[in-house]
Each structure stands twice: as C-alpha cells, then as structure tokens.
C-alpha cells in the first residue's frame, strides 16, 4: 500500500480509506470521500468531495471522479448546482483519463474504458461496458449488461434498456430545432431491452427502438422502430422480423 503520508498526495483527513487500498503518486482525494477495501487508485487521480467508491475498484491514471458541472455562461440548458456525490460500485474498473461527474451512480462490475466522459445524473447499472472514448451526456440511464462500443455518443435524457449492444460511432440527439426554436425541447431516444444498433447508426430526438430489434449499420432512425424487427436505411425502414429471435439465446 502506498503510504498516504507521501508528500506527492493530498488526502483530506476526513477521507475513509479501507484496508488494502493502493494509492499511486500525485493523487488528490477531497473531503468526506470513501474508498472500499482492496481498491486501487492510479497516478494523478483527482477524487472530489463525498465520492463513494466500493471495494476492489480499479481507477487508472489521470482520471477525474465526481466533479461538478460548470457553465461559462453560454449554455442553453441551465445546470444544476450542488449535485450529490458520485457513487461507484464494487469490482468496477475506470480507465485512464476518464472524467465522471457528480450526481451519477455506477453499479458493480462496470467497465468504463479509457477517455470516457460520463456527465451528471447518469445511472449505469451492473455489468455495463462503456468502450474507449464513449460519451454519456447528462441524465442517461443504461440498463444491466448493456455494451456501448468505442466513440459512441449517448445524448442527454437517453434511456437504454438491458442487454443492449450499441456498436462503434453511434450518434444520438435530443433537440430537433438545433437551438433555432423559441423553446428548448429536449427529448432523448429510448432503446428497448436487447436492441442492437450497428456501426454508425444515428437516432433522432425522441425516437424509440423497440426491444429485440436490430438497426443495421449506417441507418438513420427518424421514426419509431417497433419491437422484434430488423430495420435498415436512410431513413430506417422495417425490412423483416428479427431473424435471430427464435434462436437459442446466448
């Protein structure tokens, strides 16, 4: 265990460190945070006040945990202040150079890969995988066992069910007027349980993809996709029923 008295680190006296915690160099852990037994914190990590980290969590180098959002005075959407501290469940892994905001809850056995950004008030359930460079905007809910692959963008107020697969470079949006309307109307997409989105799919604001459906690569979802179908195209249209539904589940 790296000694908490190391002069390169700043660990507030109120921090609760359980036994067996390993801490790298140049780590800052602010007031009232807690770190569970057997967790490992890499070099140059910053952990903001009140953060709760479960047991046997691994946090890699140069990561920021629990920062509050801040505006430069030019955002269309007002930010909440004084969000609750972030919580990270046991046995999770947080990659290098990730930034995780306050007000978010991360379940157990979650993998947040290098360079991810997870904004405020997100809920990430158990066994979720976020690939390298994934962005979750504010108030996103990701169900258990869902996998979101590299460099996909999940917009604010998006709802994703359990056991979904979202391939690389998927884009989702939540505001149709692109700030040209008189009123800001934010409505993220809804993606049902076990849905599959191929590489480069784009989903427009407020659209839904039904459970057990597949959207083929490079499709544009501009209307709702029903349950249990295969859809493709620009715009996406139903091609046929999901051909995998009657096969033995994984």
C-alpha positions as CSV (number, residue, x, y, z in Angstrom):
1,X,0.0,0.0,0.0
2,X,1.3,3.4,-1.0
3,X,1.6,5.5,2.2
4,X,-1.0,8.2,2.5
5,X,1.7,10.4,4.0
6,X,3.6,10.6,0.7
7,X,4.1,14.3,0.0
8,X,3.1,14.0,-3.6
9,X,-0.5,13.2,-2.5
10,X,-3.2,15.2,-0.8
11,X,-5.7,13.1,1.1
12,X,-8.1,15.0,3.3
13,X,-8.1,13.8,6.9
14,X,-11.9,13.1,6.7
15,X,-11.4,10.5,3.9
16,X,-12.3,7.0,4.8
17,X,-9.8,4.5,3.4
18,X,-10.5,0.9,3.9
19,X,-7.8,-1.8,4.3
20,X,-5.7,-2.8,1.4
21,X,-6.2,0.4,-0.7
22,X,-3.4,1.0,-3.1
23,X,-2.7,4.7,-4.0
24,X,-0.4,6.0,-6.7
25,X,1.6,9.2,-6.8
26,X,0.2,12.7,-7.1
27,X,-3.3,11.6,-6.0
28,X,-5.9,14.1,-4.5
29,X,-8.8,12.8,-2.5
30,X,-11.0,15.5,-1.1
31,X,-13.2,15.7,2.0
32,X,-15.6,13.0,3.1
33,X,-14.8,10.6,0.2
34,X,-14.6,6.9,0.9
35,X,-12.7,4.1,-0.8
36,X,-13.5,0.5,-0.3
37,X,-11.3,-2.4,0.7
38,X,-8.8,-3.5,-1.9
39,X,-9.4,-0.7,-4.3
40,X,-6.5,0.6,-6.5
41,X,-6.1,4.2,-7.5
42,X,-3.5,5.1,-10.2
43,X,-1.3,8.1,-10.5
44,X,-2.5,11.7,-10.9
45,X,-6.1,10.8,-10.0
46,X,-8.5,13.5,-8.6
47,X,-11.4,12.4,-6.4
48,X,-13.9,15.1,-5.5
49,X,-15.7,15.6,-2.1
50,X,-18.1,12.9,-0.9
51,X,-17.3,10.4,-3.6
52,X,-18.1,6.8,-2.6
53,X,-16.0,4.1,-4.1
54,X,-16.9,0.4,-3.4
55,X,-14.5,-2.5,-2.8
56,X,-11.9,-3.7,-5.3
57,X,-12.5,-0.9,-7.7
58,X,-9.6,0.0,-10.0
59,X,-9.2,3.6,-11.2
60,X,-6.4,4.2,-13.7
61,X,-4.1,7.2,-14.2
62,X,-5.1,10.8,-14.8
63,X,-8.8,10.2,-14.1
64,X,-11.2,12.7,-12.5
65,X,-14.0,11.4,-10.3
66,X,-17.0,13.4,-9.1
67,X,-16.5,16.9,-10.5
68,X,-19.5,19.3,-10.6
69,X,-20.6,20.6,-14.0
70,X,-19.8,24.2,-14.8
71,X,-21.0,26.6,-17.4
72,X,-19.1,29.5,-19.0
73,X,-22.4,31.4,-19.1
74,X,-23.3,30.4,-22.6
75,X,-25.3,27.1,-22.3
76,X,-28.9,26.9,-23.5
77,X,-29.7,24.4,-20.7
78,X,-29.3,25.6,-17.1
79,X,-27.1,23.4,-14.9
80,X,-28.0,22.1,-11.5
81,X,-25.8,23.0,-8.6
82,X,-24.7,21.0,-5.6
83,X,-25.3,17.6,-7.1
84,X,-25.0,14.6,-4.8
85,X,-21.5,12.9,-4.9
86,X,-20.9,10.2,-7.4
87,X,-21.0,6.5,-6.3
88,X,-19.0,3.7,-7.9
89,X,-20.0,0.1,-7.2
90,X,-17.7,-2.7,-6.2
91,X,-15.4,-4.5,-8.7
92,X,-15.8,-1.8,-11.3
93,X,-12.9,-0.6,-13.5
94,X,-12.5,3.1,-14.5
95,X,-10.0,3.6,-17.4
96,X,-7.2,6.2,-17.8
97,X,-8.2,9.8,-18.5
98,X,-11.9,9.3,-17.8
99,X,-14.0,12.1,-16.4
100,X,-17.0,11.2,-14.3
101,X,-19.3,13.9,-12.9
102,X,-21.2,14.3,-9.7
103,X,-24.8,13.1,-9.3
104,X,-24.0,9.8,-11.2
105,X,-24.4,6.3,-9.9
106,X,-22.3,3.4,-11.4
107,X,-23.2,-0.1,-10.5
108,X,-21.0,-3.2,-9.8
109,X,-18.7,-4.9,-12.3
110,X,-18.9,-1.9,-14.7
111,X,-16.1,-1.2,-17.2
112,X,-15.6,2.4,-18.1
113,X,-12.8,2.4,-20.6
114,X,-10.1,5.0,-21.2
115,X,-11.1,8.5,-22.2
116,X,-14.8,8.1,-21.4
117,X,-16.9,11.1,-20.3
118,X,-19.9,10.5,-18.1
119,X,-21.9,13.6,-17.2
120,X,-24.1,14.3,-14.2
121,X,-27.1,12.4,-13.1
122,X,-26.4,9.3,-15.1
123,X,-27.3,5.8,-13.9
124,X,-25.2,2.9,-15.1
125,X,-26.4,-0.4,-13.9
126,X,-24.4,-3.6,-13.2
127,X,-22.1,-5.3,-15.7
128,X,-22.3,-2.4,-18.3
129,X,-19.4,-1.9,-20.7
130,X,-18.5,1.6,-22.0
131,X,-15.9,1.3,-24.7
132,X,-13.0,3.7,-25.3
133,X,-14.0,7.3,-25.7
134,X,-17.7,6.8,-25.1
135,X,-19.6,9.9,-24.1
136,X,-22.7,9.8,-21.9
137,X,-24.3,13.1,-21.6
138,X,-26.4,14.2,-18.6
139,X,-29.3,12.1,-17.2
140,X,-28.7,8.9,-19.2
141,X,-29.9,5.6,-17.9
142,X,-28.1,2.4,-19.1
143,X,-29.6,-1.0,-18.1
144,X,-27.7,-4.1,-16.9
145,X,-25.3,-5.9,-19.2
146,X,-25.5,-3.3,-22.0
147,X,-22.4,-2.7,-24.1
148,X,-21.7,0.7,-25.7
149,X,-18.8,0.5,-28.0
150,X,-15.9,2.9,-28.8
151,X,-16.6,6.6,-29.6
152,X,-20.4,6.4,-29.4
153,X,-22.3,9.5,-28.2
154,X,-25.3,9.0,-26.0
155,X,-27.2,12.2,-25.7
156,X,-28.8,13.7,-22.6
157,X,-32.0,12.1,-21.3
158,X,-31.5,8.9,-23.3
159,X,-32.9,5.7,-21.9
160,X,-31.2,2.4,-22.8
161,X,-32.6,-0.9,-21.7
162,X,-30.9,-4.1,-20.5
163,X,-28.6,-6.3,-22.5
164,X,-28.4,-3.9,-25.5
165,X,-25.4,-3.7,-27.9
166,X,-24.6,-0.3,-29.4
167,X,-21.7,-0.5,-31.9
168,X,-19.0,2.0,-32.5
169,X,-19.6,5.6,-33.7
170,X,-23.4,5.5,-32.9
171,X,-24.8,9.0,-32.5
172,X,-27.9,10.1,-30.6
173,X,-29.6,13.5,-30.4
174,X,-32.2,15.2,-28.2
175,X,-33.2,18.5,-29.7
176,X,-34.7,18.8,-33.2
177,X,-34.6,22.6,-33.6
178,X,-30.8,22.9,-33.2
179,X,-31.4,25.9,-30.9
180,X,-33.4,27.8,-33.6
181,X,-36.8,27.4,-32.0
182,X,-38.4,29.7,-29.4
183,X,-38.4,26.9,-26.8
184,X,-35.7,24.4,-26.0
185,X,-37.4,20.9,-26.2
186,X,-35.1,18.2,-25.0
187,X,-36.2,14.6,-25.5
188,X,-33.7,11.8,-25.8
189,X,-34.2,8.5,-27.6
190,X,-35.4,5.3,-25.9
191,X,-33.8,2.0,-26.8
192,X,-35.5,-1.2,-25.6
193,X,-34.1,-4.3,-24.0
194,X,-31.8,-6.4,-26.1
195,X,-31.9,-4.0,-29.0
196,X,-28.9,-4.0,-31.4
197,X,-27.5,-0.9,-33.2
198,X,-24.9,-1.4,-35.9
199,X,-21.9,0.8,-36.6
200,X,-22.6,4.4,-37.4
201,X,-26.4,4.4,-36.6
202,X,-27.9,7.8,-35.9
203,X,-31.0,8.2,-33.8
204,X,-33.0,11.4,-33.8
205,X,-34.6,13.1,-30.8
206,X,-37.5,11.3,-29.0
207,X,-37.4,8.2,-31.3
208,X,-37.8,4.8,-29.8
209,X,-36.3,1.5,-30.9
210,X,-38.3,-1.5,-29.6
211,X,-36.9,-4.3,-27.6
212,X,-35.3,-7.2,-29.5
213,X,-34.9,-5.1,-32.7
214,X,-31.9,-4.6,-34.9
215,X,-30.9,-1.4,-36.7
216,X,-28.4,-2.1,-39.4
217,X,-25.1,-0.1,-39.9
218,X,-25.3,3.5,-41.1
219,X,-29.0,3.7,-40.7
220,X,-30.9,6.9,-39.7
221,X,-33.7,6.4,-37.2
222,X,-36.1,9.2,-37.8
223,X,-39.3,7.3,-36.9
224,X,-40.1,4.8,-34.2
225,X,-38.9,1.2,-34.7
226,X,-41.3,-1.4,-33.4
227,X,-40.3,-4.5,-31.3
228,X,-38.6,-7.5,-32.7
229,X,-37.8,-6.3,-36.2
230,X,-34.8,-5.7,-38.5
231,X,-34.6,-2.1,-39.8
232,X,-32.2,-0.5,-42.2
233,X,-31.7,2.5,-44.5
234,X,-31.8,6.3,-44.6
235,X,-34.4,6.8,-43.2
236,X,-34.6,3.4,-41.5
237,X,-37.5,1.2,-42.5
238,X,-38.6,-2.2,-41.3
239,X,-37.2,-4.9,-43.5
240,X,-38.5,-8.0,-41.8
241,X,-38.8,-9.7,-38.4
242,X,-35.6,-10.1,-36.3
243,X,-34.2,-13.4,-37.8
244,X,-32.4,-14.2,-34.5
245,X,-35.3,-14.1,-32.2
246,X,-36.1,-17.8,-32.4
247,X,-32.5,-19.0,-32.0
248,X,-31.2,-20.2,-28.7
249,X,-30.2,-17.2,-26.5
250,X,-26.6,-16.5,-25.8
